[in-house]
Amino acid sequence: PSGAIIKNKNKTYTFIDNFYYFSGFSDFNIKNEDVLFLGYGIESEIYNDYKDQDVRGKVLLVLNGEPRNKKGKSLITETKTPSVWTTSNTKKSITASENGAIALLIISENYIGRLNEIEHFVKNPPCKVVIDNEEDDKSLPTFYISPEMANDLMNDLGNAWSLKKIKKKTYKQKTPQIALIPTVLDIVVERDKHEILTENILGFIEGTDKKDELLIISAHYDHLGVIDGEVYNGADDDGSGTVALLEMAEAFSKAKSEGNGPRRSILFLAFAGEEKGLLGSKYYVNKPFFPLKKTIANLNIDMIGRIDNNHRENTNYVYLIGADKLSSDLHNISSKCNREYTELDLDYTYNSPDDPNRFYYRSDHYNFARKNIPVIFFFTGIHEDYHKATDTIDKINFNKIKKITKLVFFTAWTLANREDRILVDKIPND
């Protein structure tokens, strides 16, 4: 990532100090005089920065989020609830690309705070999974820049174009604030590339009379590795899910050896590369061991060994994410299994489409959901040791892992042995 610079006139902006970006686009070198400040970079029926604007071939500079008043009310939702233009990490980039822009600069007003949250992801080398002769990524080059860098770029527009005044004027007038910036912008991204080999780990139990249908139970076994000489153990993320996966594989294997094997086949799948962008699961859904059209569901386990700050008083919980997004059957089965066997408090907070954390998109189940395969993500939430060297085994709540593993097991047992395959009866909206 360090092989990136942005130049404006006689000033050079550098990676981390002034901007950051995520992987997902190819190296490039552009020199562009068409830099357009395009408000919030939103294109919707209620509010549209793109209306009557030709952005083809231009570099766009936009505010993050969406128009809001002092009380936090959104111009788009007309409530304090943010729209997808705030919660999505990719919506603005995709929209800019579809309209013909060649690069996007998003002003991150909480630049330092946000950078501290995601420092590992932007400082460490990005990875992509190579699938046969897949072409280079076509994603739009997108950069998150500091307010100081934004003010430098917009300096020639005058005081009326300060970020504070633009935001206030946009909400008050309910109209986009747009201006062509008189500058020449050089953007260069040149990164060293190295090939790294890794592997997913698969365990397969063949079913009986319905063996041509498959249930996948998954966890990721990678973590962050060694950073500055310090080992990041990942006891919860995702050692907890990996041991749950192994225990269930042993239980199903024992049942089969005793003549009580599952009717449907089961694939126990430990993914590599989750921390680098869900790479192991992306590879699997593109090169599946079993036909995806015969795959009935994915139960994914990621971080089930700790208690988050929302449940200090009631530790008997688990977050379920995604269960109802594609299949009513799957949601009903998991609820029924919980009532009958585990009696956990099922927390659907992060299942909301308005969840700003976007957890539905942040673990391996999502690549299956993208292929219209029903999923459940089992999760106990973020804690103070998340993505730190202090995520160690002495802090793991083993009784919690045991109880959640039972819920996953009974859900899997029901899915593998019921007469009818669960139905996909919902239209995905993500």
TORTORGU-787244 format. One record per residue (C-alpha): residue in three letters; y, x, z. Coordinates in steps of 0.2 Angstrom, whole numbers, plus 5000, padded with zeros to 4 digits. Layout:
<pts>
ALAYXZ
...
</pts>
This chain:
<pts>
PRO500050005000
SER501250155003
GLY501350184984
ALA502650054982
ILE504550064981
ILE505949944976
LYS507650014970
ASN509349914969
LYS510750014961
ASN510750174971
LYS509750114986
THR507850134988
TYR506850014999
THR505250065006
PHE503549995011
ILE503549925030
ASP505349975033
ASN506049855021
PHE504649755014
TYR502749725014
TYR501549635003
PHE499649585003
SER498349644990
GLY497949524975
PHE498949594961
SER498849744949
ASP499949894949
PHE501449874939
ASN503249954935
ILE504649844930
LYS506549864928
ASN507349694928
GLU509149634927
ASP508749454928
VAL508649434947
LEU508849244952
PHE509149184970
LEU508249014969
GLY508548934986
TYR506848904994
GLY505748914978
ILE505148734981
GLU504648624967
SER504348444973
GLU504948264969
ILE505948264985
TYR506848434983
ASN506748544967
ASP507448714966
TYR506748734949
LYS507648584941
ASP508548644925
GLN508148824929
ASP507348944916
VAL506449074927
ARG505449154913
GLY505449344914
LYS506449344930
VAL506249414947
LEU506549274960
LEU507249294977
VAL506949144989
LEU507049095007
ASN505449065017
GLY505048895024
GLU505948745018
PRO507648665021
ARG507848605040
ASN509348555051
LYS509748625068
LYS508448505076
GLY507048565065
LYS506948415054
SER506248455037
LEU507148385022
ILE505548365013
THR504448285027
GLU505948205036
THR505048255052
LYS504848415062
THR503148435054
PRO503248565041
SER502648535023
VAL501448645013
TRP502948745007
THR503048815025
THR501148815030
SER500448885014
ASN500349075011
THR500249054992
LYS501148894987
LYS502748974982
SER501949124973
ILE500849004963
THR502348894958
ALA503449044953
SER501949114942
GLU501748944934
ASN503548934929
GLY503549104921
ALA504249224934
ILE503749404934
ALA503949444953
LEU504349354969
LEU505349414984
ILE505249304999
ILE506549335013
SER505549345030
GLU506949305043
ASN505749355057
TYR505249505048
ILE504849625063
GLY503949485072
ARG502949435058
LEU502549615053
ASN501949645071
GLU500649505069
ILE499949565053
GLU500249755054
HIS498349795052
PHE498249695035
VAL499749765027
LYS499649945033
ASN497749975029
PRO497149995011
PRO496849825002
CYS495149784995
LYS494549674981
VAL492749634976
VAL492149684959
ILE491049554951
ASP490349624934
ASN491749654922
GLU492949534931
GLU494749564925
ASP496149624936
ASP496949504947
LYS498249394939
SER499149344955
LEU501049354954
PRO501749514963
THR502449444979
PHE503449544992
TYR504049485009
ILE505749575012
SER506849595028
PRO508449495030
GLU509449655029
MET508749695012
ALA509049525006
ASN510949535012
ASP511049705002
LEU510349614986
MET511549474988
ASN513049564993
ASP513949554977
LEU513949364978
GLY515149364992
ASN515249295010
ALA514849115005
TRP513049175001
SER512549235018
LEU510849165023
LYS511549055037
LYS512848975026
ILE511548945012
LYS510348855023
LYS511648745031
LYS512348705014
THR510648665007
TYR510248535020
LYS511948455021
GLN512148435003
LYS510248404999
THR510448514984
PRO509748684979
GLN510948834981
ILE510548954966
ALA511449104959
LEU511049244947
ILE511249414956
PRO512249544946
THR511049694950
VAL509649794942
LEU508049794952
ASP506649924949
ILE504949884957
VAL503550004956
VAL501849984964
GLU500550124961
ARG499050134972
ASP497650254973
LYS495950174970
HIS494250214977
GLU492550124975
ILE491650074991
LEU489950004992
THR489349885005
GLU488149735006
ASN487849565013
ILE486349545023
LEU485149395019
GLY483749315029
PHE482749175020
ILE481649045027
GLU480748935014
GLY480748755017
THR479248635015
ASP479348475005
LYS481248495001
LYS481248684999
ASP482248674983
GLU483848624993
LEU484648755004
LEU485748765020
ILE486748925023
ILE487148985041
SER488349125041
ALA489449245051
HIS490249415046
TYR489649575053
ASP491149685048
HIS492649715059
LEU494149835058
GLY493250005060
VAL494150155067
ILE496050155067
ASP496950315073
GLY495350385080
GLU495050225091
VAL493550115088
TYR493849925086
ASN492249855092
GLY492549675087
ALA491449605101
ASP492149425098
ASP492649455080
ASP491349435074
GLY489949505085
SER489849345094
GLY489449245078
THR488249385072
VAL487149375088
ALA487149185086
LEU486549205068
LEU485149315074
GLU484649205088
MET484549055076
ALA483549155063
GLU482349195076
ALA482149015082
PHE481948945065
SER480649085061
LYS479649045077
ALA479648865073
LYS478948895055
SER477649015062
GLU477048875074
GLY476948745059
ASN478648665062
GLY479648745049
PRO481148665041
ARG480948545026
ARG482448625017
SER482648805015
ILE483848905026
LEU484749065022
PHE485449165036
LEU486949265028
ALA487849405037
PHE489449445026
ALA490249605024
GLY492149625020
GLU492749465028
GLU494149565036
LYS494749625019
GLY494949455012
LEU493349355013
LEU492549475000
GLY490749455005
SER490749265003
LYS491749274988
TYR490449394980
TYR489049274986
VAL489749114978
ASN489949204962
LYS488249284962
PRO487249164973
PHE485449194979
PHE485149014977
PRO485948894965
LEU487548824973
LYS487248654966
LYS485648654977
THR486648714993
ILE486948565004
ALA488148645017
ASN488748805025
LEU488948825044
ASN490048965048
ILE490249055065
ASP491749165068
MET492349205086
ILE491449095098
GLY491349215113
ARG493049195122
ILE494249065129
ASP495949035122
ASN497548995131
ASN497448815126
HIS495848795137
ARG496048885153
GLU495848725163
ASN494348665152
THR493248795145
ASN491948675139
TYR492548665121
VAL492348725103
TYR493548705088
LEU492748625073
ILE493648655057
GLY493248575040
ALA491848465045
ASP492648305038
LYS493548375023
LEU492148355010
SER490848255019
SER490848105031
ASP488948135034
LEU489248315040
HIS490648265052
ASN489548125059
ILE488048225061
SER488948365070
SER489748235082
LYS488048155085
CYS487148325089
ASN488548365101
ARG488348205110
GLU486448215111
TYR486248395115
THR487748495121
GLU489248385126
LEU490548505121
ASP492348445119
LEU492548455100
ASP494348505097
TYR495048465079
THR496748535082
TYR496548675069
ASN495748545057
SER497448465053
PRO498048505036
ASP499748545044
ASP499048675055
PRO500248825053
ASN498848945057
ARG497848895042
PHE496248945050
TYR495348835037
TYR495748965024
ARG495349115035
SER493549135036
ASP492049145025
HIS491648955024
TYR493148935013
ASN492449014998
PHE491048884999
ALA492248735002
ARG493148794986
LYS491448764977
ASN491448584984
ILE490048634997
PRO490348545014
VAL490748665028
ILE490948675047
PHE491848825054
PHE491448855073
PHE492748945082
THR493448965100
GLY495249025095
ILE496349175096
HIS496549275111
GLU497549425117
ASP496249555111
TYR496149485093
HIS496149625081
LYS496349755095
ALA495249895101
THR495149795117
ASP494049665109
THR492549725119
ILE490949665126
ASP491449655144
LYS492549515140
ILE491349405131
ASN490849235139
PHE488949235135
ASN488649065142
LYS489948995129
ILE489049085115
LYS487449015120
LYS488048835121
ILE488948835104
THR487448925096
LYS486448775102
LEU487648655094
VAL487548745078
PHE485648755079
PHE485448565082
THR486648535068
ALA485748645056
TRP484048575062
THR484648395058
LEU485348445041
ALA483748535036
ASN482548405041
ARG483448235037
GLU482748135023
ASP484348125013
ARG485448265008
ILE487248245015
LEU488448165003
VAL490048244996
ASP491148084997
LYS492848154999
ILE494048234986
PRO494648404992
ASN496548414994
ASP496648604997
</pts>
